């Protein structure tokens, strides 16, 4: 009976080890690829969900910024202009998102938004308390139009960037084919109108 060469078991062991390593590599590669697909799907979901929140906020900004109040008789018997729409808040559900999936530049802009909104509220409160006066509260409404017009525009642009970066359309398509409303244009016009107003022209000349 012929003896088995010493090299045969070594070669067999080497082939077995190589096959095991190859199997591990294939399994790892498959898992990595599947995880990348899942992350891609989740990334798109997170981006579109965040964009929807930002677009909703931008719409509420447009409502508030275009609101100059309506007359209402107060308890003291005098007529004063009160808001028709509340000044919008913006709060994020920090536990509701897989934040690691959001690109860093867009993540920074998203996480900064609640602070910017809170700061605008504080500044608006100061104008309401120390500057604006009855019955029209013109300074309050002008300040709100300017600050929340700009915030609405910033939120809308961020929403568009989130959507486009992840392969979605820049804007949510209206279900009404005859709907010609342009939120971005509306916000621009609101801000431009305030800056062109006599109130802000006088403030600018005083600041100079």
Secondary structure, DSSP 4 states (H G I P E B T S, - for coil): -PPPPHHHHHHHHHHHHHHHHHHHHHHHHHHHHHHHHHHHHHHHHHHHHHHHHHHHHHHHHHHHHT---EEEE-TTS-EEEE-SSPPPP----GGGS-GGGS-HHHHHHHHHHHHHHHHHHHHHHHHHHHT--TTT-HHHHHHHHHHHHHHHHHHHHHHHHHHHHTTS-SSPPPS-TT----HHHHHHHHHHHHHHSHHHHHHHHHH-
